[in-house]
Amino acid sequence: MRNIETLKKTLAFLTAAVAMAAYSAGCSEATNTDKANTESSVTEALSSDEETGESLTADTVANVKSSSGDLFSSRDLDPSYDEITETITLGDESVTITEEGVYLIKGTLKDGQIIVNAPKAKVQLVLDGADITCSDSSAIYVQDADKVFITLAEGSENTVSDGKTYANAGDENAPSAAIFSEDSLTINGSGSLTVNGNYMNGIQSKDDIVITGGTITVTAANDGIKGKDYVAAADGDFTVDAGGDGIKSTNAEDEGMGFVYIEGGKFDITAVNDGIQAETVLTVTDGTFDITSGGGYEKSDKTHTDNFGGRGGFGKNEMSETDVSFTQLADLTVTEDTTADDTASDSTKGLKAGTEIKISGGTFNIDAADDTIHSDGDISITGGIFTINAGDDGIHSEAAVNIGEKAENDFETVQIFIANCYEGIEGVTINQNSGTVYIISGDDGFIAAGGALDTTTENNFGHGGMMSTSTGTLNINGGLAVVNSANGDHDAFDSNGDVNLNGGYICANGQEPIDCGDSGSSINYNGTSVITMTAGNTDLSQRYSFVDNDGNVIVSFMSANGNAGQNCTDCKAYSGGTVSGGTEVLAQADKYAVTFGGTLKDGTEITAEAETGGMFGGGMKGGRQFAENGEMPEGMEPPTGEDGRPQMPEGMELPTDENGEIQMPEGGFGGGHRGGGMRRQQTTEENSAN
């Protein structure tokens, strides 16, 4: 793929020659292997005609519209090697390969290198019981080639290790991984490969890395598998233990590059920093992923402070051990590593992308000290099963979050269980179109908000701007969404702008079950079936069910035991009882599950009206809102204590003017993030289900 000038860098032969002179002195002096002439059949097998990946276009790569034919050449996917150019039995000296061919490598090299310096050539290294160690440089070092294939022979066990220090560590062009390539690198085959990156990285390419098979175990002081232009995996069994990022791409300069593409394989990743990080687009179509980042959610050092307006309310996040003052937050600058060097970032996310995340399948178990899934652009999840534990947000987008492809009551295609988080799903716009989403959160479950904090103006309390400069929109169009928020001033479904309930089914448990923004925002009810409660706890002790008019269970789940209300469309809502004959969709809280179908026995119909939002703010489709002058709406009074005097929640005080009189902030309380519908008085009539 090196000849695609619009996509790839060009490395001149002279540069390679200089690099060879500079670095081949590592370990022991390199010696050339005997050059073997091969028949034309071997040459044809190595010809560029087989490299179908060379037909890649910038548009194809930029949009990651990739199939096996786009990113994986026929030779990437076929590890066969019927004819051998040279059999190399390792001994006491390094080996340098200078010509195109297939090289079978066996034996042990205790302190030396396999060096490939074959400009414009395709070289296949077949590891068949090879153990290669270099004490002061890369054990396998590709200095110059068109492309190198490392094939793991069937049934073979292979090990590649480097030392903790490198002879040329001060040179920025020096290698920095146990397996290091200046050019395109493919790993395939069915054998095993253990890589010990004691100095810095495990497997690294300054071009691309393609992996289509093998059992690969990487232990690295810094990054596990690192490709500059991209990393693409079609299959393989990966175990990565990284002191930095697990798998990453780094090219932020060339258009269409810097992506990670995975269409299959098993990935067990433990990373001090991010699990999988793409500088641009992260695409997953299939695979099994077990990822722990930053020690997991219990090791999170994230702190959260609720405040009037913008992000927050009255209470402090119960998951945080420390608080942050208004002044600290106003002065806070958050930085994350987006460079292509080998310096470890402080980011501890599970899946992370700079422009977009697209997931259409796979099974994911992610435990991260920060966000488990994070994109600086859109996130689109149209398939997959997710179990998530997050020290901060479960899913976080700086743009749109889309769950499911189209609006329908399909509960199976996407299954997301967020067992621990601060906020569950956050984006400027959130569209749940289908699937099942179940969230247990320390603060809000769904939060449609975004934009930079406004630090140019003072907020209502004289501190540096804490108000978000944009609104958000939350659209529930189909599927099931269940949120249980922890006790405190937390919302189940929240938006800085409108909440549009267009279809599907939701259960909202929070002090403010459904909450919208101020200044004209509203909760627009257009057909979603709703159960709400203000239990404000995450004790999942009560079953709730939506049942159609023929008595068939639509969907059933466990939630907190609270004073439930409902607003249903073409169905009825029940609490309690047992469901039989249903299909399990998503296991949650270890012993409970979301199910659809079946029949309900001994349930109690919920007839009370559903609640929406909190004491202050906008409301459901025409509900009362604060006037622009900040006065209390007619008929409303601030909360009072036992003495009848206005009283704020514990630890907070109502703002007053210089005379001690209560003064409502301009625009009222709950600016943006804490707006919400007026609470509706509930009744408690209940009828037994048939």
C-alpha positions in Angstrom: 0.0 0.0 0.0 3.0 2.2 0.1 2.5 3.3 -3.5 -0.8 5.1 -2.7 0.8 8.5 -2.4 -2.4 10.3 -1.3 -2.8 8.0 1.7 0.7 6.9 2.8 4.1 8.4 3.4 7.0 7.8 1.1 10.2 6.6 2.6 13.2 7.0 0.3 15.8 4.3 0.0 18.5 6.6 1.2 16.7 7.3 4.4 16.4 3.5 5.0 20.1 3.1 4.4 21.0 5.8 6.9 18.6 4.3 9.4 20.2 0.8 9.0 23.6 2.2 9.6 22.4 4.0 12.7 20.5 1.2 14.3 21.8 -2.1 13.2 24.5 -1.8 15.8 21.9 -2.7 18.4 22.3 -6.1 20.2 25.0 -7.7 18.0 26.3 -7.0 14.5 23.9 -8.0 11.8 24.9 -10.3 9.0 23.2 -10.9 5.7 21.5 -14.2 5.0 22.4 -16.0 1.8 20.3 -14.8 -1.0 18.3 -17.5 -2.6 16.8 -17.4 -6.1 13.2 -18.4 -6.3 11.0 -19.7 -9.1 8.5 -17.3 -10.8 5.7 -18.9 -8.9 7.0 -17.5 -5.6 7.5 -14.1 -7.2 3.9 -14.2 -8.4 2.7 -15.1 -5.0 4.3 -12.0 -3.6 3.3 -9.7 -6.5 1.4 -6.5 -5.9 -1.5 -7.9 -7.9 -2.5 -9.8 -4.8 -2.5 -6.6 -2.8 -6.1 -5.7 -3.4 -5.8 -3.2 -0.6 -3.8 -1.0 -3.0 -7.1 0.0 -4.6 -8.0 2.0 -1.4 -9.1 5.6 -2.0 -9.0 8.5 0.4 -12.8 8.6 0.5 -13.0 4.9 1.3 -10.6 5.1 4.2 -11.9 8.5 5.5 -15.4 7.1 5.8 -14.2 3.6 6.9 -16.7 2.0 4.5 -14.5 -1.1 4.8 -15.0 -4.7 4.0 -12.4 -7.4 4.0 -11.7 -6.5 0.4 -11.0 -2.9 1.2 -8.7 -3.1 4.2 -7.6 -6.8 4.1 -5.8 -8.0 1.0 -6.1 -11.7 -0.1 -2.6 -12.2 1.3 -3.5 -10.6 4.6 -6.2 -13.2 5.0 -4.3 -16.2 3.6 -1.3 -17.1 5.8 -0.2 -20.0 3.5 3.5 -20.3 2.5 3.9 -23.3 0.2 7.3 -22.3 -1.0 10.1 -21.1 1.2 12.8 -18.8 0.1 15.1 -19.4 3.0 14.9 -21.4 6.3 16.7 -19.5 9.1 17.7 -21.3 12.2 18.6 -18.7 14.8 21.8 -18.8 16.7 24.2 -16.2 18.1 24.0 -13.5 15.5 21.4 -11.0 14.2 19.9 -11.6 10.8 19.2 -9.0 8.1 16.9 -9.8 5.2 17.4 -7.7 2.0 15.3 -9.4 -0.6 11.7 -10.2 -1.3 10.8 -13.7 -0.2 9.3 -16.1 2.3 11.6 -16.8 5.3 10.9 -19.6 7.8 12.4 -18.7 11.2 13.1 -21.2 13.9 15.2 -21.4 17.1 16.4 -19.0 19.7 18.3 -15.7 19.4 19.3 -14.7 22.9 20.5 -11.2 22.1 20.0 -10.1 18.5 17.6 -8.8 15.9 15.7 -9.8 12.8 16.1 -6.8 10.5 14.2 -6.3 7.3 15.9 -3.9 4.9 14.3 -4.7 1.5 13.1 -1.5 -0.2 9.8 -1.9 -2.2 9.7 -5.6 -1.4 7.1 -7.8 0.2 8.7 -10.0 2.9 7.0 -12.8 4.8 8.5 -13.9 8.1 7.1 -17.3 9.1 7.7 -17.8 12.8 7.7 -21.5 13.7 9.0 -21.9 17.2 11.0 -18.7 17.3 12.3 -17.0 20.5 13.9 -13.6 19.7 15.4 -11.3 22.3 17.3 -8.0 21.9 18.6 -6.3 25.0 19.0 -2.8 23.6 16.7 -2.4 20.6 13.7 -3.9 18.7 13.8 -7.7 18.4 12.1 -7.6 15.0 12.9 -4.3 13.2 11.5 -3.5 9.7 13.7 -0.7 8.4 12.4 -0.6 4.8 10.0 -2.7 2.8 6.8 -2.4 0.9 5.1 -4.6 3.3 6.0 -7.2 5.9 3.9 -10.2 6.9 4.6 -12.0 10.2 2.9 -15.4 9.9 2.5 -17.5 12.9 2.9 -21.1 11.8 0.1 -23.5 12.8 0.7 -25.0 16.3 3.8 -22.9 16.9 4.7 -20.9 20.0 6.8 -17.8 19.4 8.2 -15.1 21.7 9.6 -11.6 20.9 11.2 -9.4 23.6 13.2 -6.3 23.9 15.2 -4.8 26.8 14.3 -2.0 29.2 16.8 0.4 27.7 17.6 1.2 24.0 21.1 2.1 22.6 19.6 4.9 20.5 16.9 6.0 22.9 17.8 9.7 22.4 17.1 9.7 18.7 13.5 10.6 17.8 13.7 8.3 14.8 14.8 5.3 16.8 12.5 2.3 17.1 10.5 2.0 20.3 8.8 -1.4 20.3 9.7 -5.1 20.6 8.3 -5.4 17.1 8.8 -2.2 15.2 8.1 -1.4 11.5 8.6 1.7 9.5 6.2 0.3 6.9 2.9 -1.7 6.6 2.8 -4.7 8.9 0.5 -7.7 8.8 0.3 -10.4 11.4 -1.6 -13.6 10.4 -1.6 -17.3 10.9 -3.0 -19.6 13.6 0.0 -20.0 16.0 0.7 -18.0 19.1 2.9 -14.9 19.6 4.0 -13.5 22.9 5.4 -9.9 22.8 7.2 -8.4 25.7 7.6 -4.6 25.2 9.9 -3.9 28.1 11.2 -0.6 26.8 8.0 1.1 25.6 5.5 -0.4 23.1 4.7 -4.0 22.2 3.9 -3.9 18.5 4.3 -0.6 16.5 4.2 0.6 12.9 4.8 4.0 11.6 2.5 2.9 8.8 -0.5 0.6 9.3 -1.0 -2.6 11.3 -3.3 -5.4 10.0 -4.0 -8.5 12.1 -6.1 -11.4 10.7 -5.4 -14.3 13.1 -3.3 -15.9 15.7 -3.2 -15.9 19.5 -1.4 -12.7 20.4 -0.3 -11.8 24.0 1.3 -8.4 24.4 2.7 -6.9 27.6 4.0 -3.4 27.2 5.5 -0.7 29.3 3.5 1.9 27.3 1.2 1.1 24.4 0.3 -2.5 23.4 -0.5 -2.3 19.7 0.2 1.1 18.0 -0.3 1.9 14.3 0.2 5.4 12.9 -2.1 5.3 9.9 -4.5 2.7 11.2 -5.0 -0.6 13.0 -7.3 -3.1 11.4 -8.3 -6.5 12.8 -10.3 -9.2 11.2 -9.7 -12.0 13.6 -7.4 -13.2 16.4 -7.3 -13.8 20.1 -5.7 -10.8 21.9 -4.5 -10.4 25.4 -3.0 -6.9 26.0 -1.6 -5.6 29.2 -0.4 -2.0 28.6 1.1 0.7 30.8 -0.4 3.2 28.3 -3.1 2.5 25.7 -4.1 -1.0 24.7 -4.7 -0.5 21.0 -4.4 2.8 19.2 -3.9 4.8 16.0 -2.2 8.1 16.0 -2.3 9.9 12.6 -4.0 13.2 13.1 -2.5 14.9 10.1 -3.3 12.9 6.9 -6.9 12.9 5.8 -8.7 9.6 6.2 -6.1 8.2 8.5 -5.8 7.6 12.2 -8.7 5.1 12.5 -9.2 1.7 14.1 -11.3 -0.9 12.4 -12.3 -4.2 13.9 -14.6 -6.8 12.3 -13.9 -9.8 14.5 -11.7 -11.3 17.2 -11.5 -11.7 20.9 -9.9 -8.8 22.9 -8.9 -9.0 26.6 -7.3 -5.5 27.3 -6.0 -4.1 30.5 -4.7 -0.6 30.1 -3.5 2.1 32.4 -4.9 4.6 30.0 -7.4 4.0 27.1 -8.4 0.6 26.1 -8.9 1.2 22.4 -8.2 4.7 21.0 -8.6 6.0 17.4 -7.3 9.4 16.5 -10.3 9.7 14.1 -12.9 7.0 13.6 -13.3 3.8 15.6 -15.5 1.2 13.8 -16.5 -2.2 15.3 -18.7 -4.6 13.4 -18.1 -7.7 15.5 -15.9 -9.2 18.2 -15.8 -9.9 21.9 -14.2 -7.3 24.1 -13.2 -7.4 27.8 -11.6 -4.0 28.6 -10.4 -2.5 31.9 -9.0 1.0 31.7 -7.3 3.0 34.5 -8.0 0.2 37.0 -11.8 0.3 36.5 -14.6 2.5 37.7 -13.7 1.9 41.4 -10.3 3.6 40.8 -11.8 6.7 39.3 -10.4 10.0 40.5 -13.1 12.0 38.7 -14.8 14.7 40.8 -18.2 16.2 40.1 -19.9 19.2 41.5 -23.5 20.1 41.1 -24.4 23.8 40.9 -27.2 26.1 39.9 -27.4 26.3 36.1 -25.3 24.6 33.5 -24.3 21.1 34.7 -25.6 20.3 38.0 -28.3 20.9 40.7 -28.3 21.0 44.5 -26.5 17.9 45.5 -22.9 16.6 45.2 -22.3 13.4 43.3 -22.4 10.6 45.8 -19.7 8.7 43.9 -17.1 11.5 44.5 -14.9 11.7 47.5 -13.9 15.3 47.1 -15.6 18.5 46.0 -14.5 21.2 43.7 -15.3 24.9 44.3 -16.9 27.3 41.8 -13.6 29.0 41.4 -11.7 25.8 40.8 -14.2 24.8 38.1 -14.1 28.2 36.4 -10.3 28.0 36.2 -10.2 24.3 35.2 -8.6 23.3 32.0 -9.1 19.7 30.9 -6.4 18.3 28.6 -6.1 15.0 26.9 -3.3 13.5 24.8 -4.0 13.7 21.1 -0.4 13.6 19.9 1.3 10.9 18.0 4.3 10.5 20.3 4.9 7.8 22.9 4.0 9.9 25.9 1.3 8.3 27.9 -1.9 10.3 28.2 -3.9 10.7 31.4 -7.1 9.5 29.6 -8.6 6.4 31.1 -11.5 5.6 28.7 -12.6 2.2 27.4 -13.3 3.0 23.8 -12.3 6.5 22.6 -12.3 8.3 19.2 -11.4 11.8 18.0 -14.2 12.1 15.4 -16.7 9.3 15.5 -17.5 5.9 17.0 -19.5 3.4 14.9 -20.5 0.1 16.5 -22.8 -2.4 14.7 -22.1 -5.6 16.6 -20.0 -7.3 19.2 -20.1 -8.2 22.9 -18.5 -5.6 25.2 -17.7 -5.8 28.9 -16.0 -2.4 29.7 -14.8 -1.2 33.1 -13.2 2.3 32.9 -12.1 4.8 35.4 -13.4 7.6 33.1 -16.0 7.3 30.3 -16.4 3.8 28.9 -17.3 4.9 25.4 -16.2 8.5 24.4 -16.2 10.4 21.2 -15.4 14.0 20.4 -17.9 13.6 17.6 -20.9 11.3 17.0 -21.5 7.9 18.5 -23.7 5.5 16.5 -24.5 2.1 18.1 -26.7 0.0 15.9 -25.9 -3.4 17.3 -24.1 -5.2 20.1 -24.4 -6.2 23.8 -22.8 -3.9 26.3 -22.1 -4.3 30.1 -20.6 -1.0 31.3 -19.1 0.2 34.5 -17.8 3.8 34.3 -16.1 6.1 36.8 -17.7 9.0 34.8 -20.1 8.7 31.9 -21.2 5.4 30.5 -21.5 6.8 26.9 -20.3 10.4 26.2 -20.5 12.2 22.9 -19.6 15.9 22.2 -22.2 15.7 19.4 -25.0 13.1 18.8 -25.6 9.7 20.3 -27.7 7.4 18.1 -28.9 4.1 19.5 -30.6 1.8 16.9 -31.0 2.4 13.2 -34.7 3.2 13.0 -37.6 3.9 15.3 -39.1 0.5 16.3 -39.8 -1.5 19.4 -37.0 -4.0 18.8 -35.5 -4.8 22.2 -32.7 -7.2 21.1 -30.5 -5.6 18.4 -28.8 -3.2 20.8 -28.5 -4.1 24.5 -26.8 -1.7 26.9 -26.6 -2.3 30.6 -24.8 0.6 32.5 -24.3 -0.9 35.9 -22.2 2.0 37.5 -21.7 5.5 36.2 -21.9 9.2 37.2 -24.1 10.0 34.2 -25.4 7.3 31.9 -25.6 8.6 28.3 -24.6 12.1 27.4 -24.7 14.0 24.1 -25.9 17.2 22.6 -28.6 15.2 20.8 -29.6 11.7 22.0 -31.8 9.5 19.7 -32.9 6.2 21.1 -34.5 4.5 18.1 -34.6 0.9 19.3 -32.9 -1.6 21.6 -32.8 -1.9 25.4 -30.9 0.6 27.5 -30.8 0.1 31.3 -28.9 2.6 33.5 -28.0 2.8 37.2 -26.5 6.2 37.7 -25.1 8.4 40.5 -26.5 11.4 38.8 -28.6 11.7 35.5 -29.4 8.7 33.4 -29.9 10.3 30.0 -28.6 13.9 29.6 -28.9 15.9 26.4 -26.5 18.8 26.8 -23.3 20.0 25.4 -21.2 22.9 24.2 -18.3 24.6 25.9 -18.7 26.2 29.3 -19.2 29.9 29.0 -16.2 31.4 30.9 -16.7 34.9 29.5 -19.7 35.9 31.7 -20.6 35.6 35.3 -23.4 33.3 36.4 -26.2 34.1 38.8 -23.8 33.8 41.8 -21.0 36.0 40.5 -18.7 33.1 39.6 -17.0 32.4 36.3 -19.5 31.2 33.7 -20.8 27.8 34.6 -23.6 27.7 32.1 -23.5 25.5 29.0 -23.5 27.6 25.8 -25.7 25.1 24.0 -29.0 23.3 24.5 -29.6 19.6 23.9 -32.5 17.5 22.6 -33.5 14.1 23.9 -35.6 12.0 21.5 -37.1 8.6 22.7 -38.4 7.1 19.5 -38.5 3.4 20.2 -37.2 0.5 22.3 -37.0 0.4 26.0 -35.1 2.8 28.3 -34.9 2.2 32.1 -33.1 4.6 34.4 -32.6 4.3 38.2 -30.8 7.4 39.6 -29.3 7.5 43.0 -30.9 9.4 45.9 -30.4 13.2 45.5 -31.3 15.9 43.0 -30.8 13.7 40.0 -32.8 13.2 36.9 -33.6 10.0 35.1 -34.2 11.7 31.7 -32.8 15.2 31.3 -32.3 17.7 28.5 -31.0 21.3 28.3 -33.7 21.7 25.6 -36.7 19.7 24.7 -37.6 16.1 25.6 -39.5 14.4 22.8 -41.3 11.2 23.7 -42.2 9.9 20.3 -42.5 6.2 20.9 -41.2 3.1 22.8 -41.2 2.5 26.5 -39.4 4.2 29.4 -39.2 3.8 33.1 -37.9 7.0 34.9 -36.8 6.8 38.5 -35.3 9.9 39.9 -36.0 12.9 42.1 -36.9 14.5 38.8 -38.0 11.7 36.5 -38.2 13.6 33.3 -36.7 17.1 33.0 -36.3 19.7 30.3 -34.6 23.0 29.9 -35.9 26.4 30.8 -36.8 29.4 28.5 -39.4 27.7 26.4 -38.2 24.1 26.4 -40.8 21.4 27.0 -41.5 17.7 27.4 -43.5 16.8 24.3 -45.5 13.6 24.7 -46.2 12.0 21.3 -46.7 8.3 22.1 -44.1 6.9 24.5 -45.4 4.7 27.2 -44.1 5.9 30.5 -43.7 4.7 34.1 -42.2 7.2 36.5 -41.4 7.2 40.2 -39.5 9.4 42.6 -37.9 6.7 44.7 -34.5 8.1 44.2 -32.6 4.8 44.9 -31.0 2.0 43.0 -32.5 -0.9 45.0 -33.9 -3.0 42.1 -36.6 -4.8 44.1 -39.8 -4.3 42.1 -40.9 -5.8 38.8 -42.7 -3.5 36.3 -44.3 -4.5 33.1 -45.9 -3.0 30.0 -48.8 -5.2 28.9 -50.8 -4.9 25.7 -54.6 -4.8 25.6 -54.8 -8.5 25.0 -52.8 -9.3 28.2 -49.5 -10.1 26.5 -46.3 -8.7 28.1 -44.6 -6.2 25.8 -41.6 -5.8 28.0 -40.8 -6.4 31.7 -37.9 -5.3 34.0 -36.8 -4.7 37.5 -36.6 -1.2 39.0 -36.8 0.6 42.3 -39.8 0.3 44.5 -41.4 3.7 44.4 -44.7 5.6 44.2 -45.2 4.8 40.5 -47.3 6.6 37.9 -47.9 5.9 34.3 -48.9 7.4 31.0 -49.4 4.6 28.5 -50.3 4.4 24.8 -52.2 1.3 23.7 -51.0 -0.7 26.8 -51.2 -0.8 30.5 -48.5 -0.6 33.2 -48.2 -3.0 36.1 -46.1 -3.4 39.2 -45.2 -6.7 40.8 -46.2 -10.1 39.7 -44.2 -12.7 37.8 -43.6 -13.2 34.1 -43.4 -16.5 32.4 -42.6 -17.5 28.9 -40.7 -14.4 28.0 -37.4 -14.0 26.2 -34.5 -12.6 28.2 -32.9 -9.6 26.6 -30.5 -8.2 29.0 -29.2 -9.5 32.4 -28.8 -6.7 34.9 -27.9 -6.5 38.6 -26.6 -10.1 38.5 -29.8 -11.9 39.0 -32.5 -9.9 37.2 -33.2 -9.5 33.5 -35.1 -7.4 31.1 -37.5 -9.7 29.2 -40.1 -9.3 26.4 -43.1 -11.4 25.6 -44.7 -13.9 27.9 -47.6 -13.5 30.3 -47.9 -11.6 33.6 -49.4 -13.2 36.7 -50.5 -11.4 39.9 -49.4 -7.9 38.8 -51.1 -4.7 40.0 -52.2 -2.1 37.5 -50.7 1.3 37.9 -53.4 4.0 37.4 -51.8 7.0 39.0 -50.6 9.7 36.6 -47.0 9.8 35.7 -44.8 12.6 37.1 -42.4 14.6 35.0 -39.9 17.0 36.3 -38.9 18.9 39.4 -40.0 21.9 41.4 -38.5 24.5 39.2 -38.4 24.9 35.4 -40.1 24.1 32.1 -42.8 21.5 31.8 -44.6 18.9 29.7 -46.1 20.4 26.6 -47.6 23.6 28.0 -46.7 23.1 31.6 -45.8 26.2 33.7 -42.4 27.8 33.1 -40.6 30.6 34.8 -41.1 34.1 33.3 -38.1 35.8 31.8 -37.9 38.2 34.8 -37.2 35.3 37.1 -40.4 35.7 39.2 -42.1 32.6 40.7 -45.1 31.6 38.5 -48.5 32.2 39.8 -49.5 29.6 42.4 -46.0 28.5 43.1 -44.0 29.0 46.3 -40.4 28.1 47.1 -40.0 25.2 49.5 -40.4 26.0 53.2 -39.1 24.6 56.5 -41.1 23.8 59.7 -41.2 27.5 60.6 -42.9 28.3 57.3 -39.9 30.3 56.0 -38.5 29.5 52.5 -35.8 26.9 52.8 -33.4 25.4 50.3 -32.2 21.8 50.4 -29.6 21.1 53.1 -26.3 22.9 52.6 -27.8 25.5 50.2 -29.4 28.9 50.8 -31.9 30.9 48.7 -30.2 34.0 47.2 -31.1 37.3 48.8 -30.7 40.9 48.0 -28.9 43.5 50.1 -31.9 43.8 52.4 -32.1 40.1 53.1 -35.2 39.6 50.9 -35.3 36.5 48.7 -34.2 37.3 45.2 -34.9 34.8 42.4 -32.0 34.5 39.9 -32.8 35.8 36.4 -34.4 33.1 34.5 -35.2 31.1 37.7 -33.4 28.1 39.0 -32.3 25.1 37.0 -30.7 27.0 34.0 -30.5 24.5 31.2 -29.4 21.3 32.9 -31.8 21.4 35.9 -35.0 22.6 34.2 -38.0 20.3 34.3 -41.7 19.8 34.2 -44.0 20.6 37.0 -44.6 17.7 39.3 -48.1 16.3 39.0 -50.0 15.1 42.0 -50.4 11.4 41.9 -53.2 9.2 43.2 -52.6 5.6 44.3 -55.5 3.7 42.8 -54.5 0.2 41.8 -56.4 -2.6 40.2 -55.3 -6.2 40.2 -54.3 -7.6 36.8 -56.4 -10.4 35.4 
